[in-house]
Amino acid sequence: MRKKIMLRHATFIAITTIACIAQARAAEAGRVIFTAGVTQVAERAGAEGMAVQEGDLLSTGTDGFLYVKTPDNGLFILRPSTRARIAAYHIDKANPANSRFKLELLAGVARSKSGDAVKLARQNFRFNTPVAAIGVRGTDFTVYHEHDTSRVVVFTGGIIVSGFGGGCRPEGGGPCEGAASRELTAAQRGLLLQVKRGETAPQLLSGATGPDQVSPPRSDEPLAPVLDAKKSESVAQIVPPPAQQPAPPVVVAPPPVVDVDTPPANPRALQWGRWAPLLGEQATAGLVGPAGAERILGGNFVLFRTAGDAYVAPERGSVSFALKDGQAYITNDDPTKAAVAGAMQNGQLNVDFGTRSFTTNFDLVGGGSTYKLYAQGDVASNGRIGNNPGLHPVANNMSVDGFLSNAGGGSAGYIFRSRLDDTRTANGVTYWTH
């Protein structure tokens, strides 16, 4: 009998310990600051002030709205007929870079506005839908998922999206960054990214039905940011609606936005070529471009940005470009000036409009060798990009001079030069698309 009692006592302690551990792990992820219509938090009716624990299933009925404020002043908003959860929300105050965040949208429409802690650990933020992973650059965005399709739009900042497959898996954390991932920034007004089940590469769509059209926000939902002319920055009021206002959903058009980033109707396109004959091949471009075009001349190459509406760089957001085309040559310094053609691989070009800077790199293959070329520099308000390797020799082993363009959904081009070693130099031109 004593052994049975001891066994039962040990079993009770074990069960209690497991329960305590589970409870400790399920930390508070936020609190409800507004609810309307039918809402539920972990099978309980939603109510203002209610704590939301990590892993709690959040759901809204056909008339339901649920606003959750996270501990770092972020927002997670569910619109009608939505199911979602905050799977993880761990803030490490001692070491902010170690904080971890994971949100999940199962169905419907949800909006996520990054809190202060997220902005300090963006590399550890993940927003999953059933078919895609979304990472952020310090962002306010809305996601819609239904029938194996997810669509996402951005209000501020930027996102990186990838469909599940390969190295991008639902159980992962942080953004999935690879060849199939795509970025979207607030500068790309009117565009959205779409992912369908089984597709790893998102599609960039224009004029498609977005989350706000599928499930419009309440009239009292925090506004999409507008430009404050006095402060020249994005501002938005985030004030929970009054508790005494249990009004039914109000279908309204999205609030007007003063948009300085809309692509111009007549964008300035990029044209490039080799103006000098080389390796027995004739020149592919002249030194005089189309009427009104801007020109950059460097070594054997020329780059034009055609006449059109002025390019105005956005005040915030970031964008990544993929290497689309280009041409390069490696030349010996001896009297023969012998040259060989080079090929460019694994190219990256990232532009941060908030800091007015860019970084770029690629592998140059030629003459039996592979050279890793890289640079960082400045972005002017008119879209001119360039660097001074002498000022930052560690971050640059090539000089870069080029343009950004709104043509074709976003493009870039630059001419580069590099001293590869004591006897060889490289010169080429690159063309990038978004």
TAWO-V991371 format. One record per backbone hydrogen bond with DSSP energy under -0.5 kcal/mol. NH is the residue of the N-H (numbers start at 0). CO is the residue of the C=O. Records with the same first field share a line. If there is no record, write none. Layout:
# TAWO-V991371
NH = CO ; CO
This chain:
# TAWO-V991371
4 = 0
5 = 1
6 = 2
7 = 3
8 = 4
9 = 5
10 = 6
11 = 7
12 = 8
13 = 9
14 = 10
15 = 11
16 = 12
17 = 13
18 = 14
19 = 15
20 = 16
21 = 17
22 = 18
23 = 19
24 = 20
25 = 21
26 = 24
28 = 51
29 = 51
30 = 68
31 = 49
32 = 66
33 = 66
35 = 64
38 = 36
39 = 58
40 = 43
41 = 56
43 = 40
45 = 38
48 = 31
49 = 46
51 = 29
52 = 50
53 = 26
54 = 85
55 = 52
57 = 55 ; 83
58 = 39
59 = 81
60 = 37
63 = 60
64 = 35
65 = 77
66 = 33
67 = 65 ; 75
68 = 30
69 = 67 ; 73
72 = 69
74 = 112
75 = 67
76 = 110
77 = 65
78 = 108
80 = 60
82 = 106
83 = 57
84 = 103
85 = 55
86 = 84 ; 101
87 = 101
89 = 99
90 = 88
91 = 89
92 = 90
97 = 94
98 = 95
99 = 89
100 = 123
101 = 87
102 = 125
103 = 84
104 = 127
105 = 82 ; 103
106 = 82
107 = 144
109 = 142
110 = 76
111 = 140
112 = 74
113 = 111 ; 138
115 = 71
118 = 114
119 = 115 ; 116
120 = 116 ; 117
123 = 120
124 = 121
125 = 100
126 = 133
127 = 102 ; 125
128 = 131
132 = 161
133 = 126
134 = 159
136 = 157
139 = 155
140 = 111
141 = 152
142 = 109
143 = 150
144 = 107
145 = 148
148 = 145
149 = 194
150 = 143
151 = 192
152 = 141
154 = 139
155 = 139
158 = 183
159 = 134
160 = 181
161 = 132
162 = 199
163 = 130
164 = 167
167 = 164
168 = 166
171 = 168
176 = 174
177 = 175
180 = 177
181 = 160
183 = 158
185 = 156
187 = 184
188 = 186
190 = 187
191 = 204
192 = 151
193 = 202
194 = 149
196 = 147
198 = 195
201 = 179 ; 199
202 = 193
204 = 191 ; 202
206 = 189
212 = 209
213 = 209
214 = 210
220 = 217
222 = 236
225 = 234
227 = 225 ; 232
228 = 226
231 = 227
232 = 227
234 = 225
238 = 236
244 = 241
246 = 244
250 = 248
251 = 216 ; 249
258 = 256
259 = 257
266 = 263
268 = 266
270 = 303
272 = 301
274 = 272 ; 299
275 = 299
277 = 280
280 = 277
283 = 273
284 = 273
288 = 286
292 = 289
293 = 304
295 = 302
297 = 300
300 = 297
301 = 272
302 = 295
303 = 270
304 = 293
305 = 268
306 = 290
308 = 265
311 = 309
312 = 310 ; 380
318 = 350
320 = 348
321 = 432
323 = 430
324 = 430
326 = 428
327 = 341
328 = 426
329 = 339
330 = 328 ; 424
331 = 337
332 = 422
336 = 333
339 = 329
341 = 327
342 = 364
344 = 362
347 = 360
348 = 320
349 = 358
350 = 318
351 = 356
352 = 316 ; 350
353 = 316
355 = 351
356 = 351
357 = 376
358 = 349
359 = 374
360 = 347
361 = 372
362 = 344
363 = 361 ; 370
364 = 342 ; 362
365 = 368
368 = 365
370 = 363
372 = 361 ; 370
374 = 359
376 = 357
377 = 385
378 = 355
379 = 383
382 = 379
384 = 401
385 = 377
386 = 399
390 = 387
391 = 387
394 = 391
395 = 391
396 = 373
397 = 373
398 = 416
400 = 414
401 = 384
402 = 412
403 = 382
404 = 410
406 = 267
408 = 405
409 = 406
410 = 404
411 = 431
412 = 402
413 = 429
414 = 400
415 = 427
416 = 398
417 = 425
419 = 417 ; 423
420 = 423
424 = 330
425 = 417
426 = 328
427 = 415
428 = 326
429 = 413
430 = 324
431 = 411
432 = 321
433 = 409
